[in-house]
Amino acid sequence: VELLSINPRKIFGLSIPVIQEKEPVRFTLFDPTLTWTPSSEKTKSHSKNSPFFGKELKGKVLGTLHPNAITIIA
C-alpha cells in the first residue's frame, strides 16, 4: 500500500489524504487474500490482450467509495 499509494503522492508533491469528520473520503475496498484469474472474456477493457490473462493472481478490489458514487465490483 505504501509503495502504490503513498509514495507516488510524495513523488508528485501531492498531499497525503487524511480522514476527517465532514470531509469527503475516497476508499478502495481490497481483499489481499482472494485469488482470481483474469481472462479476455471477463475483461471490460476494449483491449483483449494482457500478460496476466490465465494467471492466478492474489488480491482483488471489491469496490470503491467516492463522494458521489459507490461501486461494488465483487
PQR file with spaces between the fields and no chain letter, atoms N, CA, C, O and H, PARSE charges and radii, in Angstrom:
ATOM       1  N    VAL     1       0.836   -1.188    0.000 -0.4000 1.5000
ATOM       2  CA   VAL     1       0.000    0.000    0.000 -0.0000 2.0000
ATOM       3  C    VAL     1       0.879    1.249    0.000  0.5500 1.7000
ATOM       4  O    VAL     1       0.612    2.207   -0.726 -0.5500 1.4000
ATOM       5  N    GLU     2       1.908    1.229    0.803 -0.4000 1.5000
ATOM       6  CA   GLU     2       2.823    2.372    0.869 -0.0000 2.0000
ATOM       7  C    GLU     2       3.435    2.650   -0.512  0.5500 1.7000
ATOM       8  O    GLU     2       3.487    3.797   -0.955 -0.5500 1.4000
ATOM       9  H    GLU     2       2.125    0.451    1.393  0.4000 1.0000
ATOM      10  N    LEU     3       3.897    1.585   -1.184 -0.4000 1.5000
ATOM      11  CA   LEU     3       4.563    1.759   -2.476 -0.0000 2.0000
ATOM      12  C    LEU     3       3.623    2.224   -3.581  0.5500 1.7000
ATOM      13  O    LEU     3       4.033    2.974   -4.466 -0.5500 1.4000
ATOM      14  H    LEU     3       3.855    0.653   -0.824  0.4000 1.0000
ATOM      15  N    LEU     4       2.371    1.790   -3.538 -0.4000 1.5000
ATOM      16  CA   LEU     4       1.445    2.099   -4.629 -0.0000 2.0000
ATOM      17  C    LEU     4       0.535    3.289   -4.377  0.5500 1.7000
ATOM      18  O    LEU     4      -0.079    3.800   -5.313 -0.5500 1.4000
ATOM      19  H    LEU     4       2.037    1.181   -2.819  0.4000 1.0000
ATOM      20  N    SER     5       0.434    3.740   -3.136 -0.4000 1.5000
ATOM      21  CA   SER     5      -0.482    4.857   -2.880 -0.0000 2.0000
ATOM      22  C    SER     5       0.206    6.058   -2.240  0.5500 1.7000
ATOM      23  O    SER     5      -0.022    7.192   -2.661 -0.5500 1.4000
ATOM      24  H    SER     5       0.933    3.325   -2.375  0.4000 1.0000
ATOM      25  N    ILE     6       1.028    5.832   -1.251 -0.4000 1.5000
ATOM      26  CA   ILE     6       1.664    6.949   -0.543 -0.0000 2.0000
ATOM      27  C    ILE     6       2.865    7.494   -1.319  0.5500 1.7000
ATOM      28  O    ILE     6       2.966    8.700   -1.541 -0.5500 1.4000
ATOM      29  H    ILE     6       1.214    4.911   -0.909  0.4000 1.0000
ATOM      30  N    ASN     7       3.772    6.609   -1.729 -0.4000 1.5000
ATOM      31  CA   ASN     7       4.988    7.079   -2.406 -0.0000 2.0000
ATOM      32  C    ASN     7       4.716    7.835   -3.706  0.5500 1.7000
ATOM      33  O    ASN     7       5.360    8.859   -3.936 -0.5500 1.4000
ATOM      34  H    ASN     7       3.691    5.629   -1.549  0.4000 1.0000
ATOM      35  N    PRO     8       3.796    7.387   -4.572 -0.5600 1.5000
ATOM      36  CA   PRO     8       3.524    8.193   -5.775  0.2800 2.0000
ATOM      37  C    PRO     8       3.036    9.602   -5.437  0.5500 1.7000
ATOM      38  O    PRO     8       3.376   10.556   -6.136 -0.5500 1.4000
ATOM      39  N    ARG     9       2.252    9.741   -4.387 -0.4000 1.5000
ATOM      40  CA   ARG     9       1.781   11.076   -3.983 -0.0000 2.0000
ATOM      41  C    ARG     9       2.967   11.939   -3.548  0.5500 1.7000
ATOM      42  O    ARG     9       3.022   13.129   -3.856 -0.5500 1.4000
ATOM      43  H    ARG     9       1.976    8.966   -3.819  0.4000 1.0000
ATOM      44  N    LYS    10       3.912   11.333   -2.834 -0.4000 1.5000
ATOM      45  CA   LYS    10       5.106   12.075   -2.408 -0.0000 2.0000
ATOM      46  C    LYS    10       5.930   12.498   -3.620  0.5500 1.7000
ATOM      47  O    LYS    10       6.398   13.635   -3.688 -0.5500 1.4000
ATOM      48  H    LYS    10       3.867   10.366   -2.584  0.4000 1.0000
ATOM      49  N    ILE    11       6.109   11.586   -4.575 -0.4000 1.5000
ATOM      50  CA   ILE    11       6.910   11.876   -5.769 -0.0000 2.0000
ATOM      51  C    ILE    11       6.328   13.056   -6.548  0.5500 1.7000
ATOM      52  O    ILE    11       7.075   13.908   -7.028 -0.5500 1.4000
ATOM      53  H    ILE    11       5.729   10.662   -4.519  0.4000 1.0000
ATOM      54  N    PHE    12       5.000   13.110   -6.677 -0.4000 1.5000
ATOM      55  CA   PHE    12       4.349   14.178   -7.436 -0.0000 2.0000
ATOM      56  C    PHE    12       3.994   15.388   -6.584  0.5500 1.7000
ATOM      57  O    PHE    12       3.346   16.319   -7.063 -0.5500 1.4000
ATOM      58  H    PHE    12       4.393   12.417   -6.287  0.4000 1.0000
ATOM      59  N    GLY    13       4.416   15.378   -5.323 -0.4000 1.5000
ATOM      60  CA   GLY    13       4.172   16.523   -4.456 -0.0000 2.0000
ATOM      61  C    GLY    13       2.715   16.705   -4.064  0.5500 1.7000
ATOM      62  O    GLY    13       2.284   17.823   -3.783 -0.5500 1.4000
ATOM      63  H    GLY    13       4.942   14.622   -4.934  0.4000 1.0000
ATOM      64  N    LEU    14       1.952   15.619   -4.042 -0.4000 1.5000
ATOM      65  CA   LEU    14       0.537   15.685   -3.663 -0.0000 2.0000
ATOM      66  C    LEU    14       0.393   15.431   -2.169  0.5500 1.7000
ATOM      67  O    LEU    14       1.160   14.665   -1.584 -0.5500 1.4000
ATOM      68  H    LEU    14       2.302   14.711   -4.271  0.4000 1.0000
ATOM      69  N    SER    15      -0.575   16.066   -1.566 -0.4000 1.5000
ATOM      70  CA   SER    15      -0.781   15.871   -0.131 -0.0000 2.0000
ATOM      71  C    SER    15      -1.321   14.469    0.137  0.5500 1.7000
ATOM      72  O    SER    15      -2.006   13.879   -0.698 -0.5500 1.4000
ATOM      73  H    SER    15      -1.197   16.688   -2.041  0.4000 1.0000
ATOM      74  N    ILE    16      -0.998   13.954    1.310 -0.4000 1.5000
ATOM      75  CA   ILE    16      -1.489   12.650    1.742 -0.0000 2.0000
ATOM      76  C    ILE    16      -2.888   12.857    2.317  0.5500 1.7000
ATOM      77  O    ILE    16      -3.052   13.654    3.241 -0.5500 1.4000
ATOM      78  H    ILE    16      -0.441   14.434    1.989  0.4000 1.0000
ATOM      79  N    PRO    17      -3.900   12.164    1.796 -0.5600 1.5000
ATOM      80  CA   PRO    17      -5.263   12.357    2.305  0.2800 2.0000
ATOM      81  C    PRO    17      -5.384   11.972    3.780  0.5500 1.7000
ATOM      82  O    PRO    17      -4.756   11.020    4.244 -0.5500 1.4000
ATOM      83  N    VAL    18      -6.193   12.723    4.492 -0.4000 1.5000
ATOM      84  CA   VAL    18      -6.450   12.465    5.906 -0.0000 2.0000
ATOM      85  C    VAL    18      -7.959   12.324    6.077  0.5500 1.7000
ATOM      86  O    VAL    18      -8.730   13.114    5.532 -0.5500 1.4000
ATOM      87  H    VAL    18      -6.703   13.496    4.115  0.4000 1.0000
ATOM      88  N    ILE    19      -8.370   11.320    6.832 -0.4000 1.5000
ATOM      89  CA   ILE    19      -9.796   11.137    7.084 -0.0000 2.0000
ATOM      90  C    ILE    19     -10.201   12.063    8.220  0.5500 1.7000
ATOM      91  O    ILE    19      -9.695   11.954    9.337 -0.5500 1.4000
ATOM      92  H    ILE    19      -7.743   10.678    7.274  0.4000 1.0000
ATOM      93  N    GLN    20     -11.120   12.977    7.924 -0.4000 1.5000
ATOM      94  CA   GLN    20     -11.595   13.936    8.912 -0.0000 2.0000
ATOM      95  C    GLN    20     -13.114   14.024    8.846  0.5500 1.7000
ATOM      96  O    GLN    20     -13.716   13.817    7.793 -0.5500 1.4000
ATOM      97  H    GLN    20     -11.531   13.066    7.016  0.4000 1.0000
ATOM      98  N    GLU    21     -13.709   14.326    9.962 -0.4000 1.5000
ATOM      99  CA   GLU    21     -15.155   14.469   10.038 -0.0000 2.0000
ATOM     100  C    GLU    21     -15.641   15.544    9.066  0.5500 1.7000
ATOM     101  O    GLU    21     -15.046   16.617    8.959 -0.5500 1.4000
ATOM     102  H    GLU    21     -13.220   14.494   10.818  0.4000 1.0000
ATOM     103  N    LYS    22     -16.730   15.240    8.363 -0.4000 1.5000
ATOM     104  CA   LYS    22     -17.389   16.136    7.408 -0.0000 2.0000
ATOM     105  C    LYS    22     -16.546   16.449    6.173  0.5500 1.7000
ATOM     106  O    LYS    22     -16.817   17.421    5.469 -0.5500 1.4000
ATOM     107  H    LYS    22     -17.213   14.369    8.451  0.4000 1.0000
ATOM     108  N    GLU    23     -15.546   15.649    5.910 -0.4000 1.5000
ATOM     109  CA   GLU    23     -14.735   15.803    4.706 -0.0000 2.0000
ATOM     110  C    GLU    23     -15.006   14.616    3.785  0.5500 1.7000
ATOM     111  O    GLU    23     -15.232   13.506    4.267 -0.5500 1.4000
ATOM     112  H    GLU    23     -15.325   14.858    6.482  0.4000 1.0000
ATOM     113  N    PRO    24     -14.987   14.830    2.458 -0.5600 1.5000
ATOM     114  CA   PRO    24     -15.216   13.710    1.540  0.2800 2.0000
ATOM     115  C    PRO    24     -14.090   12.682    1.639  0.5500 1.7000
ATOM     116  O    PRO    24     -12.934   13.032    1.876 -0.5500 1.4000
ATOM     117  N    VAL    25     -14.443   11.420    1.455 -0.4000 1.5000
ATOM     118  CA   VAL    25     -13.440   10.353    1.507 -0.0000 2.0000
ATOM     119  C    VAL    25     -13.481    9.549    0.211  0.5500 1.7000
ATOM     120  O    VAL    25     -14.489    9.507   -0.494 -0.5500 1.4000
ATOM     121  H    VAL    25     -15.382   11.136    1.262  0.4000 1.0000
ATOM     122  N    ARG    26     -12.370    8.924   -0.068 -0.4000 1.5000
ATOM     123  CA   ARG    26     -12.246    8.021   -1.211 -0.0000 2.0000
ATOM     124  C    ARG    26     -11.547    6.762   -0.702  0.5500 1.7000
ATOM     125  O    ARG    26     -10.442    6.819   -0.163 -0.5500 1.4000
ATOM     126  H    ARG    26     -11.551    8.958    0.505  0.4000 1.0000
ATOM     127  N    PHE    27     -12.215    5.632   -0.883 -0.4000 1.5000
ATOM     128  CA   PHE    27     -11.668    4.360   -0.431 -0.0000 2.0000
ATOM     129  C    PHE    27     -11.681    3.356   -1.573  0.5500 1.7000
ATOM     130  O    PHE    27     -12.539    3.404   -2.455 -0.5500 1.4000
ATOM     131  H    PHE    27     -13.113    5.586   -1.320  0.4000 1.0000
ATOM     132  N    THR    28     -10.718    2.451   -1.539 -0.4000 1.5000
ATOM     133  CA   THR    28     -10.755    1.258   -2.371 -0.0000 2.0000
ATOM     134  C    THR    28     -10.842    0.084   -1.418  0.5500 1.7000
ATOM     135  O    THR    28      -9.995   -0.071   -0.538 -0.5500 1.4000
ATOM     136  H    THR    28     -10.021    2.412   -0.823  0.4000 1.0000
ATOM     137  N    LEU    29     -11.864   -0.743   -1.588 -0.4000 1.5000
ATOM     138  CA   LEU    29     -12.031   -1.931   -0.758 -0.0000 2.0000
ATOM     139  C    LEU    29     -11.256   -3.061   -1.417  0.5500 1.7000
ATOM     140  O    LEU    29     -11.551   -3.437   -2.552 -0.5500 1.4000
ATOM     141  H    LEU    29     -12.552   -0.617   -2.303  0.4000 1.0000
ATOM     142  N    PHE    30     -10.269   -3.605   -0.718 -0.4000 1.5000
ATOM     143  CA   PHE    30      -9.335   -4.574   -1.290 -0.0000 2.0000
ATOM     144  C    PHE    30      -9.183   -5.750   -0.349  0.5500 1.7000
ATOM     145  O    PHE    30      -8.968   -5.564    0.849 -0.5500 1.4000
ATOM     146  H    PHE    30     -10.029   -3.299    0.204  0.4000 1.0000
ATOM     147  N    ASP    31      -9.293   -6.964   -0.877 -0.4000 1.5000
ATOM     148  CA   ASP    31      -9.080   -8.171   -0.078 -0.0000 2.0000
ATOM     149  C    ASP    31      -7.796   -8.836   -0.558  0.5500 1.7000
ATOM     150  O    ASP    31      -7.775   -9.403   -1.650 -0.5500 1.4000
ATOM     151  H    ASP    31      -9.468   -7.116   -1.850  0.4000 1.0000
ATOM     152  N    PRO    32      -6.714   -8.781    0.238 -0.5600 1.5000
ATOM     153  CA   PRO    32      -5.438   -9.346   -0.187  0.2800 2.0000
ATOM     154  C    PRO    32      -5.418  -10.872   -0.185  0.5500 1.7000
ATOM     155  O    PRO    32      -4.460  -11.466   -0.680 -0.5500 1.4000
ATOM     156  N    THR    33      -6.451  -11.526    0.360 -0.4000 1.5000
ATOM     157  CA   THR    33      -6.459  -12.993    0.438 -0.0000 2.0000
ATOM     158  C    THR    33      -7.174  -13.657   -0.735  0.5500 1.7000
ATOM     159  O    THR    33      -6.982  -14.850   -0.968 -0.5500 1.4000
ATOM     160  H    THR    33      -7.229  -11.044    0.762  0.4000 1.0000
ATOM     161  N    LEU    34      -7.987  -12.920   -1.473 -0.4000 1.5000
ATOM     162  CA   LEU    34      -8.729  -13.512   -2.591 -0.0000 2.0000
ATOM     163  C    LEU    34      -7.806  -13.817   -3.759  0.5500 1.7000
ATOM     164  O    LEU    34      -6.877  -13.061   -4.042 -0.5500 1.4000
ATOM     165  H    LEU    34      -8.143  -11.950   -1.284  0.4000 1.0000
ATOM     166  N    THR    35      -8.068  -14.924   -4.431 -0.4000 1.5000
ATOM     167  CA   THR    35      -7.351  -15.239   -5.669 -0.0000 2.0000
ATOM     168  C    THR    35      -8.358  -15.223   -6.813  0.5500 1.7000
ATOM     169  O    THR    35      -9.534  -15.535   -6.629 -0.5500 1.4000
ATOM     170  H    THR    35      -8.823  -15.538   -4.201  0.4000 1.0000
ATOM     171  N    TRP    36      -7.880  -14.857   -7.987 -0.4000 1.5000
ATOM     172  CA   TRP    36      -8.729  -14.805   -9.171 -0.0000 2.0000
ATOM     173  C    TRP    36      -7.867  -14.919  -10.411  0.5500 1.7000
ATOM     174  O    TRP    36      -6.660  -14.682  -10.365 -0.5500 1.4000
ATOM     175  H    TRP    36      -6.925  -14.604   -8.138  0.4000 1.0000
ATOM     176  N    THR    37      -8.492  -15.284  -11.525 -0.4000 1.5000
ATOM     177  CA   THR    37      -7.776  -15.464  -12.778 -0.0000 2.0000
ATOM     178  C    THR    37      -8.417  -14.587  -13.854  0.5500 1.7000
ATOM     179  O    THR    37      -9.532  -14.869  -14.293 -0.5500 1.4000
ATOM     180  H    THR    37      -9.473  -15.477  -11.563  0.4000 1.0000
ATOM     181  N    PRO    38      -7.730  -13.533  -14.281 -0.5600 1.5000
ATOM     182  CA   PRO    38      -8.287  -12.677  -15.331  0.2800 2.0000
ATOM     183  C    PRO    38      -8.309  -13.400  -16.684  0.5500 1.7000
ATOM     184  O    PRO    38      -7.463  -14.251  -16.958 -0.5500 1.4000
ATOM     185  N    SER    39      -9.282  -13.051  -17.516 -0.4000 1.5000
ATOM     186  CA   SER    39      -9.371  -13.628  -18.859 -0.0000 2.0000
ATOM     187  C    SER    39      -9.914  -12.575  -19.821  0.5500 1.7000
ATOM     188  O    SER    39     -10.509  -11.582  -19.403 -0.5500 1.4000
ATOM     189  H    SER    39      -9.970  -12.359  -17.294  0.4000 1.0000
ATOM     190  N    SER    40      -9.702  -12.805  -21.104 -0.4000 1.5000
ATOM     191  CA   SER    40     -10.187  -11.852  -22.107 -0.0000 2.0000
ATOM     192  C    SER    40     -11.710  -11.814  -22.136  0.5500 1.7000
ATOM     193  O    SER    40     -12.293  -10.797  -22.512 -0.5500 1.4000
ATOM     194  H    SER    40      -9.219  -13.611  -21.444  0.4000 1.0000
ATOM     195  N    GLU    41     -12.368  -12.913  -21.742 -0.4000 1.5000
ATOM     196  CA   GLU    41     -13.829  -12.950  -21.724 -0.0000 2.0000
ATOM     197  C    GLU    41     -14.405  -12.081  -20.603  0.5500 1.7000
ATOM     198  O    GLU    41     -15.495  -11.526  -20.744 -0.5500 1.4000
ATOM     199  H    GLU    41     -11.895  -13.740  -21.437  0.4000 1.0000
ATOM     200  N    LYS    42     -13.682  -11.965  -19.504 -0.4000 1.5000
ATOM     201  CA   LYS    42     -14.190  -11.239  -18.338 -0.0000 2.0000
ATOM     202  C    LYS    42     -13.802   -9.760  -18.319  0.5500 1.7000
ATOM     203  O    LYS    42     -14.401   -8.975  -17.584 -0.5500 1.4000
ATOM     204  H    LYS    42     -12.796  -12.416  -19.390  0.4000 1.0000
ATOM     205  N    THR    43     -12.816   -9.375  -19.113 -0.4000 1.5000
ATOM     206  CA   THR    43     -12.324   -8.001  -19.050 -0.0000 2.0000
ATOM     207  C    THR    43     -13.337   -7.018  -19.642  0.5500 1.7000
ATOM     208  O    THR    43     -14.046   -7.333  -20.599 -0.5500 1.4000
ATOM     209  H    THR    43     -12.330  -10.013  -19.710  0.4000 1.0000
ATOM     210  N    LYS    44     -13.387   -5.837  -19.058 -0.4000 1.5000
ATOM     211  CA   LYS    44     -14.260   -4.783  -19.583 -0.0000 2.0000
ATOM     212  C    LYS    44     -13.488   -3.831  -20.489  0.5500 1.7000
ATOM     213  O    LYS    44     -14.054   -2.895  -21.053 -0.5500 1.4000
ATOM     214  H    LYS    44     -12.812   -5.581  -18.281  0.4000 1.0000
ATOM     215  N    SER    45     -12.194   -4.082  -20.619 -0.4000 1.5000
ATOM     216  CA   SER    45     -11.348   -3.256  -21.471 -0.0000 2.0000
ATOM     217  C    SER    45     -11.601   -3.588  -22.942  0.5500 1.7000
ATOM     218  O    SER    45     -11.975   -4.714  -23.270 -0.5500 1.4000
ATOM     219  H    SER    45     -11.734   -4.842  -20.161  0.4000 1.0000
ATOM     220  N    HIS    46     -11.399   -2.622  -23.814 -0.4000 1.5000
ATOM     221  CA   HIS    46     -11.502   -2.875  -25.252 -0.0000 2.0000
ATOM     222  C    HIS    46     -10.298   -3.674  -25.738  0.5500 1.7000
ATOM     223  O    HIS    46     -10.368   -4.356  -26.761 -0.5500 1.4000
ATOM     224  H    HIS    46     -11.096   -1.707  -23.547  0.4000 1.0000
ATOM     225  N    SER    47      -9.196   -3.587  -25.003 -0.4000 1.5000
ATOM     226  CA   SER    47      -8.007   -4.359  -25.339 -0.0000 2.0000
ATOM     227  C    SER    47      -8.212   -5.788  -24.849  0.5500 1.7000
ATOM     228  O    SER    47      -8.576   -5.998  -23.692 -0.5500 1.4000
ATOM     229  H    SER    47      -9.138   -3.034  -24.172  0.4000 1.0000
ATOM     230  N    LYS    48      -7.987   -6.748  -25.696 -0.4000 1.5000
ATOM     231  CA   LYS    48      -8.216   -8.144  -25.333 -0.0000 2.0000
ATOM     232  C    LYS    48      -6.908   -8.912  -25.165  0.5500 1.7000
ATOM     233  O    LYS    48      -6.863  -10.127  -25.357 -0.5500 1.4000
ATOM     234  H    LYS    48      -7.690   -6.577  -26.636  0.4000 1.0000
ATOM     235  N    ASN    49      -5.846   -8.194  -24.806 -0.4000 1.5000
ATOM     236  CA   ASN    49      -4.591   -8.882  -24.547 -0.0000 2.0000
ATOM     237  C    ASN    49      -4.003   -8.372  -23.237  0.5500 1.7000
ATOM     238  O    ASN    49      -4.082   -7.182  -22.931 -0.5500 1.4000
ATOM     239  H    ASN    49      -5.882   -7.207  -24.650  0.4000 1.0000
ATOM     240  N    SER    50      -3.423   -9.267  -22.480 -0.4000 1.5000
ATOM     241  CA   SER    50      -2.778   -8.913  -21.218 -0.0000 2.0000
ATOM     242  C    SER    50      -1.835  -10.043  -20.834  0.5500 1.7000
ATOM     243  O    SER    50      -2.170  -11.211  -21.025 -0.5500 1.4000
ATOM     244  H    SER    50      -3.358  -10.233  -22.729  0.4000 1.0000
ATOM     245  N    PRO    51      -0.670   -9.723  -20.299 -0.5600 1.5000
ATOM     246  CA   PRO    51       0.229  -10.786  -19.843  0.2800 2.0000
ATOM     247  C    PRO    51      -0.324  -11.523  -18.623  0.5500 1.7000
ATOM     248  O    PRO    51       0.214  -12.561  -18.237 -0.5500 1.4000
ATOM     249  N    PHE    52      -1.393  -11.000  -18.008 -0.4000 1.5000
ATOM     250  CA   PHE    52      -1.961  -11.614  -16.808 -0.0000 2.0000
ATOM     251  C    PHE    52      -3.112  -12.567  -17.108  0.5500 1.7000
ATOM     252  O    PHE    52      -3.528  -13.311  -16.220 -0.5500 1.4000
ATOM     253  H    PHE    52      -1.830  -10.157  -18.321  0.4000 1.0000
ATOM     254  N    PHE    53      -3.641  -12.568  -18.331 -0.4000 1.5000
ATOM     255  CA   PHE    53      -4.744  -13.470  -18.665 -0.0000 2.0000
ATOM     256  C    PHE    53      -4.309  -14.914  -18.440  0.5500 1.7000
ATOM     257  O    PHE    53      -3.240  -15.330  -18.888 -0.5500 1.4000
ATOM     258  H    PHE    53      -3.304  -11.963  -19.052  0.4000 1.0000
ATOM     259  N    GLY    54      -5.148  -15.670  -17.742 -0.4000 1.5000
ATOM     260  CA   GLY    54      -4.869  -17.083  -17.489 -0.0000 2.0000
ATOM     261  C    GLY    54      -3.951  -17.350  -16.315  0.5500 1.7000
ATOM     262  O    GLY    54      -3.669  -18.509  -16.012 -0.5500 1.4000
ATOM     263  H    GLY    54      -6.016  -15.332  -17.378  0.4000 1.0000
ATOM     264  N    LYS    55      -3.478  -16.311  -15.645 -0.4000 1.5000
ATOM     265  CA   LYS    55      -2.583  -16.492  -14.495 -0.0000 2.0000
ATOM     266  C    LYS    55      -3.337  -16.177  -13.212  0.5500 1.7000
ATOM     267  O    LYS    55      -4.027  -15.161  -13.122 -0.5500 1.4000
ATOM     268  H    LYS    55      -3.707  -15.369  -15.891  0.4000 1.0000
ATOM     269  N    GLU    56      -3.203  -17.049  -12.226 -0.4000 1.5000
ATOM     270  CA   GLU    56      -3.876  -16.806  -10.947 -0.0000 2.0000
ATOM     271  C    GLU    56      -3.184  -15.657  -10.216  0.5500 1.7000
ATOM     272  O    GLU    56      -1.966  -15.661  -10.038 -0.5500 1.4000
ATOM     273  H    GLU    56      -2.643  -17.874  -12.299  0.4000 1.0000
ATOM     274  N    LEU    57      -3.978  -14.677   -9.799 -0.4000 1.5000
ATOM     275  CA   LEU    57      -3.469  -13.512   -9.081 -0.0000 2.0000
ATOM     276  C    LEU    57      -4.018  -13.513   -7.665  0.5500 1.7000
ATOM     277  O    LEU    57      -5.125  -13.993   -7.421 -0.5500 1.4000
ATOM     278  H    LEU    57      -4.967  -14.673   -9.943  0.4000 1.0000
ATOM     279  N    LYS    58      -3.250  -12.981   -6.743 -0.4000 1.5000
ATOM     280  CA   LYS    58      -3.688  -12.907   -5.350 -0.0000 2.0000
ATOM     281  C    LYS    58      -3.984  -11.454   -5.005  0.5500 1.7000
ATOM     282  O    LYS    58      -3.183  -10.563   -5.286 -0.5500 1.4000
ATOM     283  H    LYS    58      -2.350  -12.592   -6.941  0.4000 1.0000
ATOM     284  N    GLY    59      -5.150  -11.222   -4.388 -0.4000 1.5000
ATOM     285  CA   GLY    59      -5.593   -9.880   -4.028 -0.0000 2.0000
ATOM     286  C    GLY    59      -6.573   -9.359   -5.061  0.5500 1.7000
ATOM     287  O    GLY    59      -6.326   -9.461   -6.263 -0.5500 1.4000
ATOM     288  H    GLY    59      -5.801  -11.945   -4.160  0.4000 1.0000
ATOM     289  N    LYS    60      -7.692   -8.798   -4.595 -0.4000 1.5000
ATOM     290  CA   LYS    60      -8.711   -8.323   -5.537 -0.0000 2.0000
ATOM     291  C    LYS    60      -9.440   -7.111   -4.975  0.5500 1.7000
ATOM     292  O    LYS    60      -9.761   -7.056   -3.788 -0.5500 1.4000
ATOM     293  H    LYS    60      -7.892   -8.716   -3.619  0.4000 1.0000
ATOM     294  N    VAL    61      -9.696   -6.141   -5.847 -0.4000 1.5000
ATOM     295  CA   VAL    61     -10.503   -4.977   -5.482 -0.0000 2.0000
ATOM     296  C    VAL    61     -11.962   -5.418   -5.435  0.5500 1.7000
ATOM     297  O    VAL    61     -12.462   -6.045   -6.369 -0.5500 1.4000
ATOM     298  H    VAL    61      -9.435   -6.186   -6.811  0.4000 1.0000
ATOM     299  N    LEU    62     -12.641   -5.084   -4.335 -0.4000 1.5000
ATOM     300  CA   LEU    62     -14.048   -5.449   -4.164 -0.0000 2.0000
ATOM     301  C    LEU    62     -14.983   -4.296   -4.497  0.5500 1.7000
ATOM     302  O    LEU    62     -16.148   -4.510   -4.832 -0.5500 1.4000
ATOM     303  H    LEU    62     -12.236   -4.575   -3.575  0.4000 1.0000
ATOM     304  N    GLY    63     -14.473   -3.079   -4.403 -0.4000 1.5000
ATOM     305  CA   GLY    63     -15.304   -1.925   -4.699 -0.0000 2.0000
ATOM     306  C    GLY    63     -14.578   -0.635   -4.384  0.5500 1.7000
ATOM     307  O    GLY    63     -13.454   -0.640   -3.881 -0.5500 1.4000
ATOM     308  H    GLY    63     -13.526   -2.905   -4.130  0.4000 1.0000
ATOM     309  N    THR    64     -15.239    0.471   -4.688 -0.4000 1.5000
ATOM     310  CA   THR    64     -14.689    1.795   -4.392 -0.0000 2.0000
ATOM     311  C    THR    64     -15.769    2.670   -3.778  0.5500 1.7000
ATOM     312  O    THR    64     -16.960    2.490   -4.031 -0.5500 1.4000
ATOM     313  H    THR    64     -16.152    0.475   -5.096  0.4000 1.0000
ATOM     314  N    LEU    65     -15.334    3.603   -2.982 -0.4000 1.5000
ATOM     315  CA   LEU    65     -16.234    4.570   -2.355 -0.0000 2.0000
ATOM     316  C    LEU    65     -15.686    5.959   -2.651  0.5500 1.7000
ATOM     317  O    LEU    65     -14.568    6.293   -2.262 -0.5500 1.4000
ATOM     318  H    LEU    65     -14.367    3.750   -2.776  0.4000 1.0000
ATOM     319  N    HIS    66     -16.481    6.760   -3.340 -0.4000 1.5000
ATOM     320  CA   HIS    66     -16.125    8.135   -3.672 -0.0000 2.0000
ATOM     321  C    HIS    66     -17.244    9.041   -3.181  0.5500 1.7000
ATOM     322  O    HIS    66     -18.344    8.561   -2.904 -0.5500 1.4000
ATOM     323  H    HIS    66     -17.390    6.489   -3.657  0.4000 1.0000
ATOM     324  N    PRO    67     -16.988   10.339   -3.066 -0.5600 1.5000
ATOM     325  CA   PRO    67     -18.027   11.238   -2.546  0.2800 2.0000
ATOM     326  C    PRO    67     -19.370   11.139   -3.276  0.5500 1.7000
ATOM     327  O    PRO    67     -20.419   11.305   -2.653 -0.5500 1.4000
ATOM     328  N    ASN    68     -19.353   10.873   -4.573 -0.4000 1.5000
ATOM     329  CA   ASN    68     -20.605   10.846   -5.334 -0.0000 2.0000
ATOM     330  C    ASN    68     -21.001    9.471   -5.849  0.5500 1.7000
ATOM     331  O    ASN    68     -22.008    9.346   -6.545 -0.5500 1.4000
ATOM     332  H    ASN    68     -18.501   10.738   -5.079  0.4000 1.0000
ATOM     333  N    ALA    69     -20.229    8.435   -5.524 -0.4000 1.5000
ATOM     334  CA   ALA    69     -20.551    7.117   -6.074 -0.0000 2.0000
ATOM     335  C    ALA    69     -19.955    5.999   -5.237  0.5500 1.7000
ATOM     336  O    ALA    69     -18.851    6.116   -4.706 -0.5500 1.4000
ATOM     337  H    ALA    69     -19.410    8.537   -4.959  0.4000 1.0000
ATOM     338  N    ILE    70     -20.705    4.918   -5.133 -0.4000 1.5000
ATOM     339  CA   ILE    70     -20.212    3.682   -4.530 -0.0000 2.0000
ATOM     340  C    ILE    70     -20.285    2.625   -5.621  0.5500 1.7000
ATOM     341  O    ILE    70     -21.336    2.430   -6.232 -0.5500 1.4000
ATOM     342  H    ILE    70     -21.602    4.823   -5.564  0.4000 1.0000
ATOM     343  N    THR    71     -19.176    1.944   -5.867 -0.4000 1.5000
ATOM     344  CA   THR    71     -19.130    0.908   -6.884 -0.0000 2.0000
ATOM     345  C    THR    71     -18.746   -0.407   -6.226  0.5500 1.7000
ATOM     346  O    THR    71     -17.704   -0.496   -5.577 -0.5500 1.4000
ATOM     347  H    THR    71     -18.322    2.102   -5.370  0.4000 1.0000
ATOM     348  N    ILE    72     -19.577   -1.424   -6.387 -0.4000 1.5000
ATOM     349  CA   ILE    72     -19.277   -2.758   -5.876 -0.0000 2.0000
ATOM     350  C    ILE    72     -18.883   -3.608   -7.073  0.5500 1.7000
ATOM     351  O    ILE    72     -19.644   -3.737   -8.032 -0.5500 1.4000
ATOM     352  H    ILE    72     -20.423   -1.351   -6.914  0.4000 1.0000
ATOM     353  N    ILE    73     -17.687   -4.187   -7.012 -0.4000 1.5000
ATOM     354  CA   ILE    73     -17.158   -4.946   -8.136 -0.0000 2.0000
ATOM     355  C    ILE    73     -17.306   -6.447   -7.904  0.5500 1.7000
ATOM     356  O    ILE    73     -17.498   -7.210   -8.850 -0.5500 1.4000
ATOM     357  H    ILE    73     -17.068   -4.082   -6.233  0.4000 1.0000
ATOM     358  N    ALA    74     -17.217   -6.861   -6.662 -0.4000 1.5000
ATOM     359  CA   ALA    74     -17.162   -8.291   -6.323 -0.0000 2.0000
ATOM     360  C    ALA    74     -18.271   -9.096   -6.888  0.5500 1.7000
ATOM     361  O    ALA    74     -18.328  -10.306   -6.670 -0.5500 1.4000
ATOM     362  H    ALA    74     -17.061   -6.241   -5.893  0.4000 1.0000
